[in-house]
Amino acid sequence: MEVKRIDGRFRLKENLGTCTKCSMFRAANLVDIGHTVLVKIGQSKHCGLLEREWAILDQLHGLPGIPGVI
């Protein structure tokens, strides 16, 4: 299996799911060792969806049950 790295900071481990617009992976954070993250990769034609999701999560930052964005 090919080891994939994203932005030099994350190593993809496991595909958690794929839809028509994006794929989600469990990934190891190579900067903050031992910290596992979710990496969401979208197709370029659907990039606006991920940007809107990020904006919403940023507005909800700090509320209980809302994940943080790196």
Residue pairs with C-beta under 8 A, 6 or more apart in sequence:
3 11
3 12
4 11
4 12
5 11
5 12
5 30
6 12
6 27
6 39
6 41
8 30
9 29
9 30
9 31
10 27
10 28
10 29
10 30
10 37
10 39
11 27
11 28
11 30
12 25
12 26
12 27
12 39
13 25
13 26
13 27
13 28
13 36
14 25
14 26
15 23
15 24
15 25
16 24
16 25
16 26
16 38
17 23
17 24
18 24
21 42
21 43
21 46
21 49
22 40
22 41
22 42
22 43
22 46
22 49
22 50
23 40
23 41
24 38
24 39
24 40
24 41
25 38
25 39
25 40
25 41
26 36
26 37
26 38
27 36
27 37
27 38
27 39
28 35
28 36
28 37
29 35
29 36
29 37
29 70
37 70
38 67
40 50
40 53
42 49
42 50
54 69
57 66
57 67
57 68
57 69
58 69
60 66
61 68
61 69
